[in-house]
């Protein structure tokens, strides 16, 4: 991975530590795709498998994490990517995720593992596979970076 050695920034040290943790003790049903990452420490791909006994059981998804130079004081940009974007009331068809810990409720105490667990929990509690009601409008008008969206958190039940 890039950024090895004594010249690492605090952000790179934190990412290296979190990466080792995700590789050695990943949350259930998750795996960092280190081959796809190459030497890029600021761009991760995490394979996620739908939890047993949920609407997404047996389905496979890919999460993309992009870390800026201010991580962990600034949240990562997290999106679903690839062929299979979950059909969920808080996930837009472009992969953007409406989840407060990714923006307003971010804390430097959170980690990639905590974000992954929150996303798997969000998927697992889903009662009905459907897109957000404003999906078409949002996808047409949004920024490429979901962190630039001013989300309106109004539904904690899915």
C-alpha positions as CSV (number, residue, x, y, z in Angstrom):
1,X,0.0,0.0,0.0
2,X,1.2,3.5,-0.7
3,X,2.2,5.8,2.2
4,X,4.3,3.2,4.0
5,X,7.3,4.3,6.0
6,X,7.9,7.2,8.5
7,X,6.5,9.9,6.2
8,X,2.9,8.7,6.6
9,X,0.3,11.4,7.5
10,X,-2.0,10.8,10.5
11,X,-4.7,10.0,8.0
12,X,-2.6,7.4,6.3
13,X,-1.6,5.8,9.6
14,X,-5.3,5.6,10.6
15,X,-6.3,4.1,7.2
16,X,-3.4,1.5,7.3
17,X,-4.6,0.5,10.8
18,X,-8.2,0.2,9.8
19,X,-7.3,-1.7,6.6
20,X,-5.3,-4.3,8.6
21,X,-8.3,-4.6,11.0
22,X,-10.7,-5.1,8.1
23,X,-8.5,-7.7,6.6
24,X,-7.9,-9.7,9.8
25,X,-11.3,-9.2,11.5
26,X,-13.9,-8.2,8.9
27,X,-17.5,-7.8,9.9
28,X,-19.6,-10.9,9.0
29,X,-20.3,-11.1,5.2
30,X,-17.7,-8.5,4.3
31,X,-14.3,-8.5,2.7
32,X,-12.0,-5.8,1.5
33,X,-11.1,-6.4,-2.2
34,X,-7.3,-5.7,-1.8
35,X,-6.6,-6.8,-5.4
36,X,-8.9,-4.2,-6.8
37,X,-7.4,-1.5,-4.5
38,X,-3.9,-2.0,-5.7
39,X,-1.6,0.4,-4.0
40,X,-4.4,3.0,-3.3
41,X,-4.9,3.5,0.4
42,X,-7.5,6.3,-0.1
43,X,-9.9,4.2,-2.3
44,X,-11.3,0.9,-0.9
45,X,-13.7,-1.6,-2.3
46,X,-15.6,-3.7,0.2
47,X,-17.5,-6.8,-0.9
48,X,-20.7,-7.2,1.1
49,X,-23.0,-10.2,1.3
50,X,-26.7,-9.8,2.3
51,X,-27.3,-11.2,5.8
52,X,-29.1,-14.5,6.3
53,X,-32.8,-14.3,7.0
54,X,-33.1,-10.8,5.4
55,X,-34.5,-9.6,2.1
56,X,-31.0,-9.4,0.7
57,X,-29.8,-12.9,1.8
58,X,-27.5,-14.4,-0.8
59,X,-27.1,-11.1,-2.7
60,X,-23.7,-9.6,-3.3
61,X,-22.9,-5.9,-3.3
62,X,-19.8,-3.7,-3.6
63,X,-19.2,-0.6,-1.4
64,X,-16.7,2.0,-2.5
65,X,-15.0,4.1,0.1
66,X,-13.1,7.2,-0.8
67,X,-11.1,8.9,1.9
68,X,-10.0,12.5,1.8
69,X,-6.8,13.9,3.4
70,X,-8.8,15.0,6.5
71,X,-10.0,11.5,7.4
72,X,-11.0,10.6,10.1
73,X,-12.1,14.2,11.0
74,X,-14.0,14.2,7.7
75,X,-16.3,11.3,6.7
76,X,-15.4,9.0,3.8
77,X,-17.5,9.1,0.6
78,X,-19.3,5.8,0.6
79,X,-21.4,4.5,-2.2
80,X,-22.7,1.2,-3.6
81,X,-21.0,0.5,-6.9
82,X,-21.0,-2.1,-9.6
83,X,-23.7,-4.2,-11.2
84,X,-25.9,-4.8,-8.2
85,X,-27.1,-1.7,-6.3
86,X,-29.5,-2.8,-3.5
87,X,-33.2,-2.0,-4.0
88,X,-33.7,-0.1,-0.7
89,X,-35.6,3.0,0.5
90,X,-32.4,4.7,1.5
91,X,-30.2,3.7,-1.5
92,X,-30.5,5.5,-4.8
93,X,-30.1,3.8,-8.1
94,X,-26.8,5.6,-8.6
95,X,-25.4,4.0,-5.4
96,X,-25.8,7.0,-3.1
97,X,-26.7,6.1,0.5
98,X,-28.9,8.2,2.7
99,X,-27.4,7.4,6.1
100,X,-26.7,10.1,8.7
101,X,-23.4,8.7,9.9
102,X,-22.0,9.4,6.4
103,X,-22.6,13.1,6.8
104,X,-24.3,15.0,9.6
105,X,-23.7,12.4,12.4
106,X,-20.1,11.4,11.4
107,X,-17.6,11.2,14.2
108,X,-13.8,10.6,14.1
109,X,-14.5,7.8,16.6
110,X,-16.3,5.8,13.8
111,X,-14.4,3.5,11.6
112,X,-14.8,1.7,8.2
113,X,-16.0,-1.3,10.2
114,X,-18.6,0.8,12.0
115,X,-19.8,2.2,8.7
116,X,-20.0,-1.3,7.2
117,X,-22.0,-2.6,10.2
118,X,-24.4,0.3,10.0
119,X,-25.0,-0.4,6.3
120,X,-25.5,-4.1,6.8
121,X,-27.9,-3.3,9.6
122,X,-29.8,-0.8,7.4
123,X,-30.1,-3.4,4.7
124,X,-31.1,-6.2,7.2
125,X,-33.9,-4.1,8.7
126,X,-35.5,-3.4,5.3
127,X,-39.1,-4.6,5.0
128,X,-39.7,-3.9,1.4
129,X,-37.4,-3.7,-1.6
130,X,-38.0,-0.4,-3.3
131,X,-36.2,2.8,-4.3
132,X,-36.5,6.1,-2.4
133,X,-39.7,8.0,-3.6
134,X,-37.5,10.8,-5.1
135,X,-35.0,8.5,-6.8
136,X,-35.5,9.7,-10.4
137,X,-35.3,13.4,-9.5
138,X,-32.3,12.9,-7.2
139,X,-30.3,10.9,-9.6
140,X,-30.9,13.5,-12.4
141,X,-30.0,16.5,-10.2
142,X,-27.5,15.3,-7.6
143,X,-23.7,16.0,-7.3
144,X,-21.5,13.0,-8.2
145,X,-20.3,13.2,-4.5
146,X,-23.1,12.2,-2.1
147,X,-21.4,14.2,0.7
148,X,-22.5,17.3,-1.1
149,X,-26.2,16.4,-0.8
150,X,-28.1,18.0,2.1
151,X,-30.0,14.9,3.2
152,X,-33.3,15.1,5.0
153,X,-33.4,12.3,7.5
154,X,-37.0,11.6,8.2
155,X,-37.4,7.8,8.3
156,X,-35.6,5.6,10.8
157,X,-37.9,2.6,10.3
158,X,-36.2,1.1,7.2
